[in-house]
Amino acid sequence: MNIPRLRRVLRKPAVMRALGYGPTQLDELVEQGKLPKPIHLSENSRAIGWFEDEIIAHQEAMAAARDREAAKEQENLKVGITKEVQRNSVA
């Protein structure tokens, strides 16, 4: 028998602290589809929250993008050094 796993819900202030965004930036990222949409915590309420696992996935995607960019910069640096060495050996 599978027991459903509860998903922790983070309220807006906790998400802002976790991601380092202000309220306007958080709202803009949701509108742009760059951050998961929040859920309403009750039917006729303005209270919203995000599933913690979705916020974690967003953080992991940000870290992966950073790592890809760093690897690309490192590769560009290696290529530049190689070209410089080749130019100096020809001269």
N, CA, C and O of each residue as an XYZ file, in Angstrom:
364
protein
N       0.843     -1.181      0.000
C       0.000      0.000      0.000
C       0.890      1.246      0.000
O       1.768      1.396      0.849
N       0.650      2.121     -0.954
C       1.398      3.375     -1.036
C       0.716      4.443     -0.201
O      -0.469      4.731     -0.373
N       1.479      5.018      0.699
C       0.971      6.129      1.497
C       1.452      7.416      0.835
O       2.650      7.584      0.608
N       0.524      8.330      0.521
C       0.945      9.558     -0.145
C       1.929     10.344      0.730
O       1.784     10.413      1.950
N       2.909     10.918      0.084
C       3.914     11.710      0.767
C       3.411     13.148      0.879
O       2.974     13.744     -0.106
N       3.477     13.689      2.081
C       3.098     15.088      2.265
C       4.198     15.979      1.712
O       5.383     15.687      1.873
N       3.809     17.046      1.072
C       4.763     18.022      0.537
C       4.691     19.261      1.401
O       3.614     19.813      1.628
N       5.837     19.692      1.879
C       5.897     20.873      2.721
C       5.618     22.115      1.875
O       6.102     22.234      0.749
N       4.843     23.022      2.424
C       4.505     24.273      1.742
C       5.246     25.417      2.422
O       5.225     25.550      3.645
N       5.901     26.240      1.605
C       6.613     27.417      2.095
C       5.802     28.655      1.748
O       5.350     28.815      0.614
N       5.624     29.521      2.721
C       4.922     30.777      2.482
C       5.868     31.764      1.803
O       7.080     31.550      1.759
N       5.306     32.836      1.280
C       6.068     33.798      0.484
C       7.306     34.348      1.206
O       8.372     34.389      0.592
N       7.224     34.769      2.461
C       8.444     35.274      3.117
C       9.562     34.236      3.192
O      10.736     34.580      3.054
N       9.208     32.980      3.409
C      10.222     31.923      3.473
C      10.861     31.699      2.106
O      12.064     31.454      2.018
N      10.068     31.780      1.043
C      10.604     31.610     -0.314
C      11.515     32.792     -0.657
O      12.576     32.609     -1.254
N      11.104     33.988     -0.280
C      11.938     35.167     -0.539
C      13.275     35.035      0.182
O      14.316     35.341     -0.398
N      13.265     34.584      1.441
C      14.514     34.391      2.183
C      15.368     33.298      1.555
O      16.583     33.451      1.430
N      14.740     32.199      1.160
C      15.482     31.064      0.598
C      16.151     31.425     -0.719
O      17.268     30.983     -0.990
N      15.478     32.223     -1.540
C      15.997     32.546     -2.871
C      16.690     33.901     -2.938
O      17.385     34.195     -3.911
N      16.509     34.721     -1.920
C      17.148     36.035     -1.917
C      16.449     37.050     -2.809
O      17.068     38.025     -3.234
N      15.184     36.839     -3.095
C      14.420     37.761     -3.936
C      13.521     38.632     -3.060
O      13.106     38.228     -1.974
N      13.234     39.822     -3.551
C      12.228     40.667     -2.926
C      10.853     40.289     -3.467
O      10.755     39.484     -4.393
N       9.791     40.860     -2.901
C       8.438     40.482     -3.333
C       8.151     40.799     -4.801
O       7.512     40.003     -5.488
N       8.613     41.946     -5.286
C       8.362     42.314     -6.684
C       9.096     41.367     -7.625
O       8.520     40.886     -8.600
N      10.359     41.100     -7.337
C      11.145     40.204     -8.190
C      10.552     38.798     -8.192
O      10.497     38.146     -9.235
N      10.110     38.336     -7.031
C       9.494     37.017     -6.940
C       8.255     36.949     -7.825
O       8.079     35.998     -8.587
N       7.397     37.964     -7.720
C       6.174     38.001     -8.539
C       6.504     38.045    -10.034
O       5.852     37.374    -10.834
N       7.515     38.832    -10.409
C       7.902     38.932    -11.818
C       8.409     37.590    -12.351
O       8.076     37.205    -13.472
N       9.200     36.889    -11.567
C       9.726     35.594    -12.006
C       8.611     34.570    -12.187
O       8.660     33.744    -13.098
N       7.610     34.629    -11.317
C       6.449     33.735    -11.468
C       5.717     34.080    -12.761
O       5.366     33.188    -13.533
N       5.485     35.370    -13.001
C       4.787     35.816    -14.216
C       5.544     35.419    -15.481
O       4.928     35.076    -16.491
N       6.876     35.464    -15.431
C       7.707     35.110    -16.588
C       7.859     33.606    -16.751
O       8.448     33.147    -17.730
N       7.338     32.834    -15.808
C       7.457     31.383    -15.879
C       8.830     30.867    -15.472
O       9.165     29.713    -15.739
N       9.628     31.718    -14.825
C      10.967     31.321    -14.401
C      10.974     30.746    -12.985
O      11.997     30.255    -12.508
N       9.845     30.813    -12.336
C       9.681     30.273    -10.996
C       8.323     29.579    -10.959
O       7.374     30.067    -11.573
N       8.207     28.458    -10.260
C       6.909     27.767    -10.226
C       5.801     28.678     -9.687
O       6.045     29.558     -8.863
N       4.602     28.447    -10.164
C       3.461     29.211     -9.668
C       3.119     28.724     -8.258
O       3.231     27.536     -7.956
N       2.703     29.658     -7.406
C       2.312     29.253     -6.062
C       0.944     28.580     -6.068
O       0.210     28.635     -7.055
N       0.625     27.953     -4.962
C      -0.712     27.372     -4.786
C      -1.479     28.249     -3.796
O      -0.883     28.901     -2.939
N      -2.785     28.257     -3.922
C      -3.622     28.941     -2.936
C      -3.855     27.974     -1.786
O      -4.165     26.801     -1.996
N      -3.700     28.482     -0.571
C      -3.771     27.612      0.593
C      -5.196     27.306      1.026
O      -5.423     26.375      1.798
N      -6.144     28.072      0.543
C      -7.552     27.738      0.737
C      -8.330     28.336     -0.425
O      -7.824     29.192     -1.150
N      -9.539     27.885     -0.590
C     -10.313     28.223     -1.781
C     -10.538     29.717     -1.976
O     -10.332     30.227     -3.078
N     -10.941     30.404     -0.967
C     -11.248     31.830     -1.108
C     -10.280     32.687     -0.301
O     -10.685     33.621      0.390
N      -9.009     32.358     -0.399
C      -8.015     33.059      0.392
C      -6.944     33.659     -0.509
O      -6.679     33.162     -1.604
N      -6.336     34.739     -0.026
C      -5.198     35.310     -0.741
C      -3.899     34.634     -0.325
O      -2.859     34.858     -0.943
N      -3.951     33.809      0.715
C      -2.749     33.144      1.219
C      -2.225     32.163      0.168
O      -2.962     31.324     -0.351
N      -0.930     32.296     -0.128
C      -0.305     31.424     -1.121
C       0.955     30.803     -0.538
O       1.486     31.253      0.478
N       1.411     29.766     -1.206
C       2.653     29.126     -0.809
C       3.203     28.319     -1.980
O       2.528     28.131     -2.993
N       4.413     27.857     -1.829
C       5.077     27.041     -2.849
C       5.468     25.717     -2.229
O       5.794     25.648     -1.044
N       5.434     24.668     -3.030
C       5.926     23.389     -2.553
C       7.441     23.469     -2.409
O       8.140     23.914     -3.319
N       7.933     23.038     -1.265
C       9.361     23.133     -0.973
C      10.203     22.421     -2.025
O      11.256     22.926     -2.415
N       9.754     21.252     -2.490
C      10.543     20.504     -3.474
C      10.660     21.258     -4.793
O      11.660     21.104     -5.494
N       9.666     22.070     -5.152
C       9.743     22.867     -6.373
C      10.736     24.016     -6.213
O      11.430     24.374     -7.164
N      10.805     24.588     -5.024
C      11.772     25.656     -4.760
C      13.188     25.080     -4.757
O      14.117     25.701     -5.273
N      13.347     23.894     -4.177
C      14.648     23.226     -4.190
C      15.072     22.943     -5.627
O      16.233     23.153     -5.978
N      14.156     22.474     -6.455
C      14.470     22.200     -7.863
C      14.893     23.486     -8.572
O      15.799     23.461     -9.405
N      14.247     24.608     -8.250
C      14.617     25.902     -8.836
C      16.038     26.279     -8.419
O      16.832     26.724     -9.248
N      16.359     26.101     -7.133
C      17.711     26.400     -6.649
C      18.739     25.518     -7.359
O      19.806     25.996     -7.744
N      18.427     24.247     -7.532
C      19.354     23.336     -8.210
C      19.561     23.731     -9.662
O      20.669     23.620    -10.187
N      18.493     24.196    -10.316
C      18.613     24.660    -11.702
C      19.492     25.911    -11.774
O      20.282     26.063    -12.706
N      19.356     26.807    -10.790
C      20.189     28.011    -10.752
C      21.660     27.622    -10.570
O      22.541     28.191    -11.214
N      21.917     26.659     -9.699
C      23.294     26.209     -9.455
C      23.861     25.536    -10.697
O      25.029     25.738    -11.028
N      23.053     24.740    -11.386
C      23.515     24.059    -12.599
C      23.847     25.080    -13.693
O      24.840     24.929    -14.405
N      23.018     26.113    -13.824
C      23.287     27.169    -14.817
C      24.587     27.889    -14.475
O      25.388     28.186    -15.362
N      24.796     28.168    -13.197
C      26.041     28.804    -12.766
C      27.241     27.927    -13.099
O      28.260     28.418    -13.586
N      27.119     26.624    -12.835
C      28.231     25.699    -13.092
C      28.525     25.580    -14.591
O      29.684     25.502    -14.998
N      27.457     25.568    -15.411
C      27.656     25.515    -16.864
C      28.386     26.766    -17.343
O      29.295     26.681    -18.169
N      27.987     27.926    -16.825
C      28.611     29.186    -17.212
C      30.077     29.219    -16.791
O      30.931     29.684    -17.547
N      30.370     28.729    -15.592
C      31.756     28.702    -15.113
C      32.601     27.773    -15.980
O      33.747     28.092    -16.298
N      32.041     26.627    -16.365
C      32.777     25.690    -17.221
C      33.033     26.316    -18.595
O      34.106     26.140    -19.172
N      32.045     27.043    -19.112
C      32.191     27.711    -20.409
C      33.278     28.787    -20.335
O      34.095     28.911    -21.248
N      33.285     29.558    -19.251
C      34.308     30.589    -19.080
C      35.691     29.958    -18.959
O      36.664     30.483    -19.502
N      35.781     28.842    -18.254
C      37.053     28.143    -18.101
C      37.553     27.645    -19.451
O      38.743     27.741    -19.753
N      36.646     27.116    -20.258
C      37.016     26.616    -21.590
C      37.475     27.769    -22.473
O      38.456     27.636    -23.205
N      36.772     28.902    -22.409
C      37.169     30.069    -23.199
C      38.538     30.573    -22.769
O      39.326     31.017    -23.604
N      38.824     30.510    -21.492
C      40.127     30.920    -20.984
C      41.218     29.999    -21.525
O      42.279     30.467    -21.939
N      40.961     28.694    -21.522
C      41.941     27.727    -22.042
C      42.204     27.961    -23.527
O      43.348     27.915    -23.977
N      41.141     28.213    -24.280
C      41.279     28.457    -25.716
C      42.093     29.724    -25.945
O      42.963     29.756    -26.815
N      41.814     30.772    -25.165
C      42.550     32.016    -25.307
C      44.024     31.848    -24.991
O      44.874     32.406    -25.685
N      44.340     31.084    -23.952
C      45.742     30.836    -23.588
C      46.434     30.035    -24.680
O      47.574     30.329    -25.042
N      45.751     29.027    -25.205
C      46.326     28.206    -26.273
C      46.628     29.052    -27.504
O      47.692     28.912    -28.108
N      45.698     29.929    -27.880
C      45.918     30.798    -29.046
C      47.089     31.740    -28.800
O      47.890     31.981    -29.704
N      47.197     32.274    -27.590
C      48.286     33.181    -27.254
C      49.628     32.454    -27.325
O      50.602     33.006    -27.839
N      49.690     31.227    -26.818
C      50.927     30.440    -26.869
C      51.300     30.159    -28.322
O      52.471     30.247    -28.690
N      50.306     29.819    -29.154
C      50.560     29.551    -30.559
C      51.077     30.814    -31.255
O      51.997     30.724    -32.068
N      50.514     31.979    -30.959
C      50.968     33.224    -31.567
C      52.404     33.537    -31.153
O      53.208     33.987    -31.969
N      52.711     33.304    -29.919
C      54.054     33.603    -29.411
C      55.087     32.633    -29.964
O      56.245     33.007    -30.156
N      54.685     31.389    -30.224
C      55.664     30.420    -30.750
C      55.944     30.649    -32.243
O      57.008     30.278    -32.738
N      54.988     31.259    -32.960
C      55.171     31.554    -34.367
C      56.083     32.777    -34.534
O      56.870     32.856    -35.477
N      55.964     33.703    -33.625
C      56.718     34.969    -33.720
C      58.171     34.807    -33.422
O      58.922     35.782    -33.463
